[in-house]
Amino acid sequence: MENFTFNQLRYFYKLVQTLNYRQAAEELYISQPVLSKQIKALEKAIQVKLFYKTGDILN
């Protein structure tokens, strides 16, 4: 298992709150591609798929 960062956990928490990449990125003051990349890195680190994306909405 790889390491993950505190920021990745913050980003995950915000996505759980909003269930929307665009909105979460705006509220975190980061770009949507950065958010997506960090969530993918977190998923890789913990070896678990956290979200299933349908457009901009999460399931």
Biopython code that builds the backbone (N, CA, C, O; Angstrom):
import numpy as np
from Bio.PDB.StructureBuilder import StructureBuilder

atoms = [
    (1, "MET", "N", (0.845, -1.181, 0.000)),
    (1, "MET", "CA", (0.000, 0.000, 0.000)),
    (1, "MET", "C", (0.889, 1.242, 0.000)),
    (1, "MET", "O", (1.821, 1.354, 0.797)),
    (2, "GLU", "N", (0.589, 2.162, -0.895)),
    (2, "GLU", "CA", (1.353, 3.400, -0.994)),
    (2, "GLU", "C", (0.860, 4.407, 0.045)),
    (2, "GLU", "O", (-0.179, 4.215, 0.677)),
    (3, "ASN", "N", (1.623, 5.474, 0.203)),
    (3, "ASN", "CA", (1.225, 6.540, 1.118)),
    (3, "ASN", "C", (0.236, 7.475, 0.454)),
    (3, "ASN", "O", (0.210, 7.603, -0.770)),
    (4, "PHE", "N", (-0.571, 8.120, 1.262)),
    (4, "PHE", "CA", (-1.453, 9.160, 0.773)),
    (4, "PHE", "C", (-1.256, 10.391, 1.636)),
    (4, "PHE", "O", (-0.682, 10.314, 2.723)),
    (5, "THR", "N", (-1.738, 11.535, 1.143)),
    (5, "THR", "CA", (-1.490, 12.801, 1.828)),
    (5, "THR", "C", (-2.738, 13.300, 2.543)),
    (5, "THR", "O", (-3.855, 12.871, 2.252)),
    (6, "PHE", "N", (-2.527, 14.204, 3.471)),
    (6, "PHE", "CA", (-3.630, 14.855, 4.162)),
    (6, "PHE", "C", (-4.511, 15.599, 3.166)),
    (6, "PHE", "O", (-5.736, 15.568, 3.284)),
    (7, "ASN", "N", (-3.905, 16.265, 2.187)),
    (7, "ASN", "CA", (-4.692, 16.986, 1.183)),
    (7, "ASN", "C", (-5.594, 16.042, 0.408)),
    (7, "ASN", "O", (-6.733, 16.399, 0.109)),
    (8, "GLN", "N", (-5.127, 14.867, 0.077)),
    (8, "GLN", "CA", (-5.967, 13.902, -0.632)),
    (8, "GLN", "C", (-7.183, 13.529, 0.214)),
    (8, "GLN", "O", (-8.280, 13.363, -0.319)),
    (9, "LEU", "N", (-6.998, 13.399, 1.513)),
    (9, "LEU", "CA", (-8.129, 13.113, 2.398)),
    (9, "LEU", "C", (-9.092, 14.294, 2.454)),
    (9, "LEU", "O", (-10.307, 14.098, 2.475)),
    (10, "ARG", "N", (-8.566, 15.512, 2.478)),
    (10, "ARG", "CA", (-9.407, 16.716, 2.445)),
    (10, "ARG", "C", (-10.224, 16.749, 1.161)),
    (10, "ARG", "O", (-11.420, 17.040, 1.181)),
    (11, "TYR", "N", (-9.570, 16.450, 0.046)),
    (11, "TYR", "CA", (-10.251, 16.462, -1.248)),
    (11, "TYR", "C", (-11.348, 15.404, -1.275)),
    (11, "TYR", "O", (-12.449, 15.663, -1.760)),
    (12, "PHE", "N", (-11.054, 14.222, -0.759)),
    (12, "PHE", "CA", (-12.051, 13.159, -0.692)),
    (12, "PHE", "C", (-13.252, 13.599, 0.147)),
    (12, "PHE", "O", (-14.398, 13.401, -0.257)),
    (13, "TYR", "N", (-12.994, 14.187, 1.298)),
    (13, "TYR", "CA", (-14.068, 14.645, 2.176)),
    (13, "TYR", "C", (-14.963, 15.667, 1.471)),
    (13, "TYR", "O", (-16.188, 15.614, 1.586)),
    (14, "LYS", "N", (-14.343, 16.592, 0.745)),
    (14, "LYS", "CA", (-15.127, 17.610, 0.027)),
    (14, "LYS", "C", (-15.967, 16.955, -1.069)),
    (14, "LYS", "O", (-17.111, 17.355, -1.283)),
    (15, "LEU", "N", (-15.426, 15.969, -1.758)),
    (15, "LEU", "CA", (-16.204, 15.254, -2.777)),
    (15, "LEU", "C", (-17.378, 14.515, -2.162)),
    (15, "LEU", "O", (-18.457, 14.467, -2.753)),
    (16, "VAL", "N", (-17.185, 13.943, -0.993)),
    (16, "VAL", "CA", (-18.281, 13.271, -0.302)),
    (16, "VAL", "C", (-19.372, 14.284, 0.017)),
    (16, "VAL", "O", (-20.558, 13.977, -0.105)),
    (17, "GLN", "N", (-18.985, 15.476, 0.421)),
    (17, "GLN", "CA", (-19.965, 16.511, 0.760)),
    (17, "GLN", "C", (-20.737, 16.988, -0.467)),
    (17, "GLN", "O", (-21.954, 17.163, -0.405)),
    (18, "THR", "N", (-20.039, 17.199, -1.575)),
    (18, "THR", "CA", (-20.654, 17.817, -2.754)),
    (18, "THR", "C", (-21.137, 16.813, -3.795)),
    (18, "THR", "O", (-22.098, 17.079, -4.517)),
    (19, "LEU", "N", (-20.475, 15.662, -3.874)),
    (19, "LEU", "CA", (-20.720, 14.662, -4.924)),
    (19, "LEU", "C", (-20.630, 15.272, -6.319)),
    (19, "LEU", "O", (-21.341, 14.866, -7.238)),
    (20, "ASN", "N", (-19.741, 16.254, -6.457)),
    (20, "ASN", "CA", (-19.594, 16.951, -7.725)),
    (20, "ASN", "C", (-18.153, 17.452, -7.840)),
    (20, "ASN", "O", (-17.712, 18.269, -7.032)),
    (21, "TYR", "N", (-17.417, 16.958, -8.849)),
    (21, "TYR", "CA", (-16.013, 17.349, -9.005)),
    (21, "TYR", "C", (-15.847, 18.847, -9.211)),
    (21, "TYR", "O", (-14.979, 19.468, -8.599)),
    (22, "ARG", "N", (-16.671, 19.425, -10.068)),
    (22, "ARG", "CA", (-16.531, 20.852, -10.360)),
    (22, "ARG", "C", (-16.736, 21.692, -9.107)),
    (22, "ARG", "O", (-15.925, 22.562, -8.790)),
    (23, "GLN", "N", (-17.823, 21.421, -8.402)),
    (23, "GLN", "CA", (-18.134, 22.193, -7.204)),
    (23, "GLN", "C", (-17.070, 21.987, -6.120)),
    (23, "GLN", "O", (-16.647, 22.945, -5.472)),
    (24, "ALA", "N", (-16.645, 20.753, -5.927)),
    (24, "ALA", "CA", (-15.615, 20.472, -4.921)),
    (24, "ALA", "C", (-14.319, 21.195, -5.253)),
    (24, "ALA", "O", (-13.689, 21.783, -4.374)),
    (25, "ALA", "N", (-13.923, 21.153, -6.515)),
    (25, "ALA", "CA", (-12.689, 21.843, -6.922)),
    (25, "ALA", "C", (-12.798, 23.344, -6.663)),
    (25, "ALA", "O", (-11.852, 23.956, -6.166)),
    (26, "GLU", "N", (-13.925, 23.931, -6.990)),
    (26, "GLU", "CA", (-14.116, 25.364, -6.747)),
    (26, "GLU", "C", (-14.010, 25.680, -5.264)),
    (26, "GLU", "O", (-13.357, 26.652, -4.881)),
    (27, "GLU", "N", (-14.639, 24.877, -4.435)),
    (27, "GLU", "CA", (-14.619, 25.122, -2.994)),
    (27, "GLU", "C", (-13.243, 24.890, -2.381)),
    (27, "GLU", "O", (-12.918, 25.460, -1.340)),
    (28, "LEU", "N", (-12.437, 24.053, -3.029)),
    (28, "LEU", "CA", (-11.071, 23.788, -2.563)),
    (28, "LEU", "C", (-10.045, 24.744, -3.181)),
    (28, "LEU", "O", (-8.869, 24.721, -2.818)),
    (29, "TYR", "N", (-10.500, 25.581, -4.116)),
    (29, "TYR", "CA", (-9.627, 26.533, -4.817)),
    (29, "TYR", "C", (-8.518, 25.827, -5.593)),
    (29, "TYR", "O", (-7.368, 26.265, -5.613)),
    (30, "ILE", "N", (-8.904, 24.707, -6.239)),
    (30, "ILE", "CA", (-7.990, 23.985, -7.125)),
    (30, "ILE", "C", (-8.731, 23.712, -8.425)),
    (30, "ILE", "O", (-9.948, 23.883, -8.501)),
    (31, "SER", "N", (-7.993, 23.286, -9.450)),
    (31, "SER", "CA", (-8.644, 22.966, -10.715)),
    (31, "SER", "C", (-9.251, 21.562, -10.648)),
    (31, "SER", "O", (-8.835, 20.720, -9.852)),
    (32, "GLN", "N", (-10.233, 21.341, -11.498)),
    (32, "GLN", "CA", (-10.886, 20.031, -11.540)),
    (32, "GLN", "C", (-9.909, 18.924, -11.937)),
    (32, "GLN", "O", (-9.956, 17.844, -11.348)),
    (33, "PRO", "N", (-9.016, 19.153, -12.922)),
    (33, "PRO", "CA", (-8.054, 18.092, -13.254)),
    (33, "PRO", "C", (-7.124, 17.734, -12.084)),
    (33, "PRO", "O", (-6.772, 16.568, -11.905)),
    (34, "VAL", "N", (-6.732, 18.728, -11.300)),
    (34, "VAL", "CA", (-5.892, 18.450, -10.127)),
    (34, "VAL", "C", (-6.661, 17.600, -9.131)),
    (34, "VAL", "O", (-6.113, 16.651, -8.570)),
    (35, "LEU", "N", (-7.915, 17.928, -8.908)),
    (35, "LEU", "CA", (-8.744, 17.161, -7.988)),
    (35, "LEU", "C", (-8.879, 15.717, -8.472)),
    (35, "LEU", "O", (-8.707, 14.783, -7.688)),
    (36, "SER", "N", (-9.179, 15.533, -9.734)),
    (36, "SER", "CA", (-9.318, 14.183, -10.293)),
    (36, "SER", "C", (-8.033, 13.382, -10.122)),
    (36, "SER", "O", (-8.066, 12.213, -9.737)),
    (37, "LYS", "N", (-6.909, 14.016, -10.408)),
    (37, "LYS", "CA", (-5.611, 13.345, -10.295)),
    (37, "LYS", "C", (-5.343, 12.934, -8.845)),
    (37, "LYS", "O", (-4.853, 11.832, -8.597)),
    (38, "GLN", "N", (-5.654, 13.790, -7.908)),
    (38, "GLN", "CA", (-5.402, 13.486, -6.503)),
    (38, "GLN", "C", (-6.322, 12.380, -5.982)),
    (38, "GLN", "O", (-5.903, 11.555, -5.169)),
    (39, "ILE", "N", (-7.555, 12.363, -6.441)),
    (39, "ILE", "CA", (-8.470, 11.291, -6.034)),
    (39, "ILE", "C", (-8.008, 9.961, -6.618)),
    (39, "ILE", "O", (-8.068, 8.936, -5.939)),
    (40, "LYS", "N", (-7.549, 9.964, -7.866)),
    (40, "LYS", "CA", (-7.021, 8.736, -8.470)),
    (40, "LYS", "C", (-5.790, 8.244, -7.709)),
    (40, "LYS", "O", (-5.617, 7.041, -7.513)),
    (41, "ALA", "N", (-4.936, 9.179, -7.281)),
    (41, "ALA", "CA", (-3.749, 8.807, -6.511)),
    (41, "ALA", "C", (-4.140, 8.215, -5.154)),
    (41, "ALA", "O", (-3.521, 7.258, -4.690)),
    (42, "LEU", "N", (-5.158, 8.780, -4.529)),
    (42, "LEU", "CA", (-5.647, 8.250, -3.261)),
    (42, "LEU", "C", (-6.213, 6.843, -3.458)),
    (42, "LEU", "O", (-5.935, 5.942, -2.666)),
    (43, "GLU", "N", (-7.001, 6.660, -4.506)),
    (43, "GLU", "CA", (-7.556, 5.337, -4.803)),
    (43, "GLU", "C", (-6.447, 4.310, -5.009)),
    (43, "GLU", "O", (-6.539, 3.177, -4.538)),
    (44, "LYS", "N", (-5.401, 4.720, -5.717)),
    (44, "LYS", "CA", (-4.269, 3.821, -5.950)),
    (44, "LYS", "C", (-3.562, 3.495, -4.637)),
    (44, "LYS", "O", (-3.164, 2.353, -4.407)),
    (45, "ALA", "N", (-3.408, 4.498, -3.782)),
    (45, "ALA", "CA", (-2.707, 4.298, -2.514)),
    (45, "ALA", "C", (-3.445, 3.328, -1.602)),
    (45, "ALA", "O", (-2.822, 2.494, -0.944)),
    (46, "ILE", "N", (-4.760, 3.436, -1.561)),
    (46, "ILE", "CA", (-5.529, 2.567, -0.659)),
    (46, "ILE", "C", (-6.105, 1.347, -1.377)),
    (46, "ILE", "O", (-6.709, 0.472, -0.756)),
    (47, "GLN", "N", (-5.910, 1.305, -2.688)),
    (47, "GLN", "CA", (-6.331, 0.178, -3.528)),
    (47, "GLN", "C", (-7.836, -0.068, -3.449)),
    (47, "GLN", "O", (-8.294, -1.207, -3.357)),
    (48, "VAL", "N", (-8.593, 1.035, -3.487)),
    (48, "VAL", "CA", (-10.053, 0.970, -3.445)),
    (48, "VAL", "C", (-10.619, 2.031, -4.375)),
    (48, "VAL", "O", (-10.173, 3.178, -4.349)),
    (49, "LYS", "N", (-11.596, 1.662, -5.198)),
    (49, "LYS", "CA", (-12.313, 2.620, -6.039)),
    (49, "LYS", "C", (-13.304, 3.360, -5.151)),
    (49, "LYS", "O", (-14.207, 2.741, -4.587)),
    (50, "LEU", "N", (-13.149, 4.670, -5.017)),
    (50, "LEU", "CA", (-13.967, 5.449, -4.092)),
    (50, "LEU", "C", (-15.253, 5.974, -4.716)),
    (50, "LEU", "O", (-16.283, 6.055, -4.045)),
    (51, "PHE", "N", (-15.199, 6.328, -5.991)),
    (51, "PHE", "CA", (-16.352, 6.915, -6.664)),
    (51, "PHE", "C", (-16.503, 6.310, -8.044)),
    (51, "PHE", "O", (-15.529, 5.878, -8.661)),
    (52, "TYR", "N", (-17.724, 6.285, -8.514)),
    (52, "TYR", "CA", (-18.011, 5.958, -9.900)),
    (52, "TYR", "C", (-18.581, 7.211, -10.518)),
    (52, "TYR", "O", (-19.642, 7.687, -10.114)),
    (53, "LYS", "N", (-17.873, 7.750, -11.504)),
    (53, "LYS", "CA", (-18.203, 9.045, -12.076)),
    (53, "LYS", "C", (-19.149, 8.896, -13.273)),
    (53, "LYS", "O", (-18.910, 8.089, -14.171)),
    (54, "THR", "N", (-20.215, 9.679, -13.268)),
    (54, "THR", "CA", (-21.152, 9.761, -14.370)),
    (54, "THR", "C", (-21.211, 11.217, -14.775)),
    (54, "THR", "O", (-21.963, 11.996, -14.189)),
    (55, "GLY", "N", (-20.419, 11.597, -15.782)),
    (55, "GLY", "CA", (-20.307, 13.017, -16.126)),
    (55, "GLY", "C", (-19.606, 13.730, -14.989)),
    (55, "GLY", "O", (-18.509, 13.345, -14.583)),
    (56, "ASP", "N", (-20.240, 14.768, -14.478)),
    (56, "ASP", "CA", (-19.668, 15.559, -13.396)),
    (56, "ASP", "C", (-20.227, 15.122, -12.039)),
    (56, "ASP", "O", (-19.789, 15.613, -10.998)),
    (57, "ILE", "N", (-21.194, 14.199, -12.052)),
    (57, "ILE", "CA", (-21.878, 13.764, -10.845)),
    (57, "ILE", "C", (-21.269, 12.426, -10.382)),
    (57, "ILE", "O", (-20.906, 11.585, -11.205)),
    (58, "LEU", "N", (-21.166, 12.248, -9.088)),
    (58, "LEU", "CA", (-20.606, 11.027, -8.540)),
    (58, "LEU", "C", (-21.692, 10.122, -8.018)),
    (58, "LEU", "O", (-22.723, 10.577, -7.522)),
    (59, "ASN", "N", (-21.444, 8.825, -8.138)),
    (59, "ASN", "CA", (-22.371, 7.810, -7.604)),
    (59, "ASN", "C", (-21.650, 6.986, -6.571)),
    (59, "ASN", "O", (-22.236, 6.073, -5.989)),
]
sb = StructureBuilder()
sb.init_structure("model")
sb.init_model(0)
sb.init_chain("A")
sb.init_seg("    ")
for serial, (resi, resn, name, xyz) in enumerate(atoms, 1):
    if name == "N":
        sb.init_residue(resn, " ", resi, " ")
    sb.init_atom(name, np.array(xyz, "f"), 0.0, 1.0, " ", f" {name:<3s}", serial, name[0])
structure = sb.get_structure()
